Amino acid sequence: MANTAQARKRARQATKQNAHNSSLRSTLRTAIKATRKAILAGDKVRATDVYRAASSTIDRIADKKIIHKNKAARHKSRLAAALKALTA
């Protein structure tokens, strides 16, 4: 356990920050799953709307450095490709 007041405070802050980051990561995963579900349902209009919202969420979380920007781009690219394949 931490020995100094500073170390105890950093431990408290780390716990709080970890909970916040976990919440954001969960939001990201939920957005991706919702988009995949809409694409699998085959409803192009709904899937497009959900993708647009998910894309915004992915970018927002990448801006906060919860995930790397390349990972965000990869997720968006794969979702966009799945959405495009839905029309074809």
Buried (B, 14 or more C-beta within 10 A) or exposed (E): EEEEEEEEEEEEEEEEEEEEBEEBEEBBEEBBEBBBEBBEEEEEEEBBEBBEEBBEBBBBBBEEEBBEEEBBEEBBEEBEEBBEEBEE
